[in-house]
């Protein structure tokens, strides 16, 4: 396995800058996610790493090797596409063996390696089947086996589960993580699905407008967002405008439409001062309804509710605006109405975010 290093990658398509000086290092053996909305540059970065696009400037290294100008087949990386790209007229075994046959590998070794790859993706005994005889999940496994059979040092996956139904996606998340770890691979996985990234990634980079907005573990990015974009893109959140009144250590008191609220500054390199305009991020599950006591109290009225079994989602109208609230494992179902309710949120669960200027990409 090799580490993958992208250093100051710029990619222009005519007058459009798709990547604007992106730098990231993926450790050997890591399952790393590139996450962002459509058009953020995540697939372009993956294609540059794969060799399907050449950066306008910057370098890409696999371990100690500079592969910036190497063609894809010399990079010892394998790619799994969203469309699977399987040959419909070939059997499962022939699809998996295709890359080895192109490399002129001896027939006996091909048979052995195809068998090992099918075992790894739990398709043992299905080698003779046609592609049209397989389910969507099985076809995805064939695409994975075809990538793994060439024994790559790096595995690159471009939204590989987007064509599957919800149940299969959950199953394949576990399988892909298992395959990457058992195979000792360095893997980069592109997706716009936040839940997919949170459940699978060792680390992730959240991309926006051709740049990396934040990089870290799933828990760190979710609990400590650095920007309003990251907070709202990774899961759901309530964004509240305010102005700093006082700062004590990592905590800041912020004046809002509902009075002062206290939160935690989550960006290590930024220290707000009194008078700064800021944005507060409060996750729906961080709000507690009718707590006997608590920090950051706000009063409002329930206007909507959705009962989802293991949780209830409320919309509470407050001086801060409508607040999304989630109660997990609820024992009481509250009805919308005129009766006021009190919301509280722990200081540690309120993120204080810097207001950022929007910069137009050229």
C-alpha positions, 0 to 999 in steps of 0.5 A: 500500500502507498500513501497518496499525496496531492500537492497544490493541485490546480485544474482549469477547464478553459475559464473555469477553475475546478480545483483551486490549489488543493493539497491533501495527504492520504495515509497508507491503508486509509479509507479516505472520503472526498465529500461535497455537492455536485460541481465542488471538484471532488470527482475532478480531483479523483480523476487527476489522482487516477490519471484520467485528467492532468492537473494544470499545476501541482503534483501527485505522488504515490508513496515516493513516486511522482505520478503526475504525468504517468498514464493510468495503467502505470499508476498501480491504482484501480478505479470503480465507477458509478456505472460499474462499466461491466461487459454485458456479453461476458460472464462474471469470471471473464469480466473480472479477468479482463484486466489480467488478460490485457496484462498477458498474465498466464492463464493458470494465474488468472484463474487463481487470482479471479477466484481469490477476488471473487472470494473477497467480494463474497461471489464464490461460485458465481463465475459462470453467471451472466451479468444480467443474472445478477442483482445490483449489489452483485454487479457492484461486487463484480466491479470491485472484484475486477478492480481488486484482481490486478492487486492495486496499491490504491483503490479509487471509487467514484460514487459506487453505490449511487445506483443501489437502493437504500438497503443495498447501499447500507450492506455494501458500505460494510462490504467495501470497508471490509474489502479495503481493510482486508486487502490492505489498500489505500482507498479514496472514495468520492460521494455526496452522501453525508451518511455514507461518509460518516459511517465509512470514512477513516477521514474525510475532506469536505470540498466546496468551490474547488477547495477543501473547507475542512479535513478530519475524522467523521466525528471531528467534522460533525462535532466541530465544523469550521464553517457554516457550509460544513455544518449544514452539509454534514447532517442537519443543523440550525444556523443562527446569526449573532454578535460576540459579546464576550470570549472566555477561552474556547467559549464565546457569549453571543447576542442573538434575537432570543438573548445571549447564547454561549457556544464553543469556538470550533476552528482552532486557528480563529479567535473571535473578539467582542463585536464580531458577527458570527454564526451559531450552529446547533444540531437538531439533536442538541436541542432538548425539549422541556428540560427541567434545567439547562443551558442556552434556554429559548422559548417557542411553540411547536408548529410541526412534528414527524413521528419516525419511530426511533425519533421524532422531528419537531419544528419549533417557532422561536425568536431565533426563527424556526428550529429543527429539533430531534428527540431520540427514543421518544417516550412522549409525543408532543403535539403542535399547538399554542402551548409554549415549550422550552428548548435548551442546548449545552454550551459544548453543543453550540458551535461558534462559526466565523462569518466568511466572505463569499469569493467568486471562482474565476 
